[in-house]
Amino acid sequence: SGIVSRKGDGIKRPKGLEGKKYATWNQDIEKAILKQVVEKDKGNFSKVNMIPSTVTDEVSALKSKKVDAIWIYYGWAGIATEVAGLDTDYFAFKDIDPVFDYYTPVIIGNSEWMKKNPETAKAFLSAAKKGYEYAIEHPKDAGDILCEASPELDSKMVQASQKYMKDQYKAEVKQWGYINPERWNAFYNWISEKGLSKTKIPENTGFTNDYLE
């Protein structure tokens, strides 16, 4: 998760957003994250030109110069710029401040249901694990399976994304799906400290490793 821009526009780092057009969803958490990374880079957040986002295609939006900077997930939208041959600069929020090394995307489950049906929850995660580990070992085959299930997708784009994502599905952990409590809590503690939640979020809230193999 980070900011992509046209190569050479001077947005290799957050301070470079000063005076540039950033496509915003106008969300409190979004703006707080952007403000923190800009200020950590000794930039002035008030100088960032926040314009309402109408971006549906990052490549077209950057090429047309309607916007200068867009928040993306590199594993899909960043890869899309590579496939399109668009030269870009990119910085990830976690590289500016480790507190933004949050887990995303995640699998969400109904806590009460899982407590009543632990074996089913475990079986689901075991099946998901097999799928992800297959994609890690066989990214092209996994891409073909995805395209067969969703033929509207661009196969070249899917294959390029899978090639990138195979190293991200487990990243630094040995066990697929494991959530590090310190890493999880750091982001939600930050949310509480910034007053972005109505009440303080207790530590170790909202995640579990109990249903993993």
Backbone torsions as a table, in degrees:
resi	resn	phi	psi	omega
1	SER	NA	124.4	-178.5
2	GLY	-176.0	-163.7	-173.9
3	ILE	-110.9	128.7	176.5
4	VAL	-110.7	146.7	179.9
5	SER	-151.1	169.1	176.2
6	ARG	-67.8	136.9	-179.6
7	LYS	-61.2	134.9	177.4
8	GLY	90.9	-2.6	179.3
9	ASP	-85.1	2.1	175.0
10	GLY	83.6	21.4	-179.3
11	ILE	-114.2	41.9	176.0
12	LYS	-70.5	-19.3	-178.0
13	ARG	-141.5	163.1	-173.8
14	PRO	-56.4	-39.1	-179.1
15	LYS	-57.2	-28.1	-179.3
16	GLY	-66.1	-10.2	178.2
17	LEU	-74.0	-14.5	178.2
18	GLU	-57.1	127.1	177.5
19	GLY	78.2	1.5	-178.3
20	LYS	-103.7	159.1	-179.4
21	LYS	-88.6	115.0	178.5
22	TYR	-109.5	129.6	-179.0
23	ALA	-81.5	109.9	-175.0
24	THR	-108.5	147.8	171.5
25	TRP	-90.9	-1.9	178.6
26	ASN	61.4	38.6	177.5
27	GLN	-99.2	141.8	-175.9
28	ASP	-58.9	-46.1	-178.2
29	ILE	-66.2	-42.4	178.3
30	GLU	-56.1	-50.8	-176.6
31	LYS	-67.5	-34.8	179.3
32	ALA	-67.1	-39.5	177.6
33	ILE	-64.6	-46.9	-179.1
34	LEU	-62.3	-43.2	179.6
35	LYS	-60.0	-44.2	-177.1
36	GLN	-65.2	-42.5	-178.0
37	VAL	-71.4	-35.2	177.7
38	VAL	-64.5	-46.8	-178.3
39	GLU	-69.4	-32.9	177.4
40	LYS	-65.4	-25.9	178.7
41	ASP	-93.7	17.8	177.4
42	LYS	65.9	27.6	178.3
43	GLY	-98.3	169.5	178.7
44	ASN	-108.1	106.9	-175.3
45	PHE	-62.8	-30.4	-178.5
46	SER	-66.0	-15.4	-179.9
47	LYS	-89.3	-3.9	177.2
48	VAL	-78.0	128.0	-179.2
49	ASN	-84.7	99.0	-177.0
50	MET	-85.4	114.9	177.9
51	ILE	-117.9	144.2	-178.2
52	PRO	-57.7	132.9	-177.0
53	SER	-78.5	128.7	171.3
54	THR	-124.0	19.3	-173.8
55	VAL	-72.3	121.8	171.5
56	THR	-116.2	-18.0	-179.8
57	ASP	-140.2	105.7	-175.0
58	GLU	-60.3	-39.1	-178.0
59	VAL	-62.1	-49.2	-179.6
60	SER	-64.2	-40.1	-178.1
61	ALA	-63.7	-40.7	179.4
62	LEU	-73.4	-41.1	-179.8
63	LYS	-63.0	-39.3	-177.7
64	SER	-76.5	-12.2	-178.0
65	LYS	64.5	24.1	173.4
66	LYS	-66.1	-32.9	175.8
67	VAL	-135.6	161.1	178.5
68	ASP	-105.4	-26.7	-174.2
69	ALA	-143.6	138.6	-177.7
70	ILE	-135.6	138.7	174.2
71	TRP	-79.8	125.8	-178.3
72	ILE	-137.3	166.7	162.0
73	TYR	-98.1	119.5	-171.8
74	TYR	-63.2	-33.4	-176.7
75	GLY	-59.8	-17.5	176.0
76	TRP	-121.4	-65.4	-175.0
77	ALA	-68.5	-35.8	177.6
78	GLY	-65.8	-41.6	177.3
79	ILE	-64.5	-34.0	179.1
80	ALA	-60.3	-37.6	178.9
81	THR	-68.1	-35.6	177.9
82	GLU	-65.6	-46.4	-178.8
83	VAL	-61.4	-36.1	-179.5
84	ALA	-78.6	-6.9	-179.9
85	GLY	75.5	22.0	178.9
86	LEU	-91.2	120.8	178.5
87	ASP	-75.0	128.0	-176.9
88	THR	-134.5	162.6	166.1
89	ASP	-110.2	149.9	-176.5
90	TYR	-149.4	139.6	168.0
91	PHE	-133.5	141.3	179.3
92	ALA	-93.7	140.8	-179.3
93	PHE	-59.9	-38.4	-177.1
94	LYS	-64.6	-24.1	178.8
95	ASP	-78.2	-18.6	177.0
96	ILE	-90.1	-40.9	179.7
97	ASP	-146.1	117.3	-176.5
98	PRO	-58.8	-20.5	179.8
99	VAL	-62.5	-21.1	-178.9
100	PHE	-94.1	16.4	173.9
101	ASP	-86.5	55.7	-175.9
102	TYR	-84.3	159.2	-179.8
103	TYR	-77.4	127.2	177.1
104	THR	-165.7	136.4	-7.6
105	PRO	-78.3	167.8	178.7
106	VAL	-126.8	162.2	174.0
107	ILE	-94.8	128.1	-177.7
108	ILE	-107.8	141.6	179.3
109	GLY	-138.3	156.4	177.2
110	ASN	-76.1	114.7	-173.6
111	SER	-58.2	-45.9	-178.4
112	GLU	-64.6	-41.6	179.2
113	TRP	-63.0	-42.4	-178.1
114	MET	-65.2	-35.7	177.6
115	LYS	-64.4	-35.1	-179.4
116	LYS	-82.8	-21.3	-176.3
117	ASN	-130.6	55.9	-173.4
118	PRO	-62.8	-36.6	-177.9
119	GLU	-67.6	-37.4	178.1
120	THR	-67.8	-41.5	178.1
121	ALA	-61.4	-42.9	179.0
122	LYS	-65.2	-39.7	-180.0
123	ALA	-64.8	-39.8	178.3
124	PHE	-62.2	-45.7	-178.7
125	LEU	-67.9	-31.9	176.1
126	SER	-64.8	-40.5	178.2
127	ALA	-67.0	-42.1	178.9
128	ALA	-62.1	-41.7	179.0
129	LYS	-58.6	-44.7	179.7
130	LYS	-60.5	-40.6	179.6
131	GLY	-64.0	-46.7	-179.5
132	TYR	-66.4	-41.3	-178.9
133	GLU	-69.0	-31.0	173.9
134	TYR	-64.8	-41.8	179.4
135	ALA	-64.8	-32.7	177.7
136	ILE	-67.5	-43.9	-176.9
137	GLU	-80.8	-30.1	-175.6
138	HIS	-133.6	67.3	-174.8
139	PRO	-60.1	-38.4	-179.2
140	LYS	-66.8	-45.3	179.1
141	ASP	-62.0	-40.7	178.8
142	ALA	-63.0	-39.6	177.1
143	GLY	-62.8	-40.7	178.5
144	ASP	-62.9	-41.3	178.9
145	ILE	-62.1	-43.5	179.2
146	LEU	-62.9	-43.7	-178.8
147	CYS	-67.2	-32.9	177.2
148	GLU	-66.7	-38.9	180.0
149	ALA	-76.3	-29.6	-178.4
150	SER	-131.8	75.4	-174.1
151	PRO	-64.1	-12.4	178.6
152	GLU	-73.2	-14.1	-179.2
153	LEU	-76.5	152.0	176.8
154	ASP	-79.2	115.4	-174.2
155	SER	-62.9	-37.1	178.5
156	LYS	-62.8	-40.5	178.7
157	MET	-66.5	-44.4	179.7
158	VAL	-60.8	-45.7	-178.0
159	GLN	-65.5	-39.8	178.1
160	ALA	-65.5	-39.9	178.9
161	SER	-65.5	-43.4	179.8
162	GLN	-62.6	-37.8	178.8
163	LYS	-60.8	-38.2	177.7
164	TYR	-75.0	-44.7	-171.6
165	MET	-72.3	-21.3	-178.0
166	LYS	-58.5	-27.7	178.7
167	ASP	-90.5	-2.3	-177.6
168	GLN	-105.6	-23.3	-173.3
169	TYR	-59.5	-33.6	174.6
170	LYS	-117.1	-24.5	178.9
171	ALA	49.4	-117.0	-170.4
172	GLU	-88.6	-7.1	-176.2
173	VAL	-96.7	153.8	179.0
174	LYS	-82.3	-30.6	-176.0
175	GLN	-105.9	121.4	177.8
176	TRP	-57.8	136.6	173.9
177	GLY	89.7	-11.4	-177.2
178	TYR	-68.9	132.6	178.5
179	ILE	-110.0	124.7	178.6
180	ASN	-79.3	118.0	-176.5
181	PRO	-57.3	-39.9	-178.8
182	GLU	-63.3	-43.0	-180.0
183	ARG	-66.7	-42.3	179.0
184	TRP	-63.0	-50.3	-175.2
185	ASN	-64.9	-32.5	-176.5
186	ALA	-56.6	-45.6	-178.1
187	PHE	-68.6	-42.9	-177.7
188	TYR	-73.4	-28.9	171.7
189	ASN	-64.1	-40.0	178.4
190	TRP	-62.4	-43.6	177.9
191	ILE	-57.2	-45.0	179.3
192	SER	-64.2	-44.9	-178.3
193	GLU	-61.6	-34.3	-178.7
194	LYS	-85.4	0.3	179.9
195	GLY	68.9	28.3	-178.2
196	LEU	-89.3	-2.7	173.5
197	SER	-122.0	152.1	-176.8
198	LYS	-64.9	-33.3	177.1
199	THR	-132.4	161.0	178.2
200	LYS	-64.6	133.0	179.4
201	ILE	-84.9	117.3	179.1
202	PRO	-61.8	148.3	178.0
203	GLU	-63.6	153.3	179.4
204	ASN	63.3	27.6	177.2
205	THR	-97.2	134.8	169.5
206	GLY	92.3	5.4	176.1
207	PHE	-145.2	160.6	175.7
208	THR	-154.8	146.9	171.3
209	ASN	-108.0	6.5	-171.2
210	ASP	-66.5	-22.6	-174.3
211	TYR	-102.8	5.8	175.5
212	LEU	-78.9	158.0	177.9
213	GLU	-61.0	NA	NA
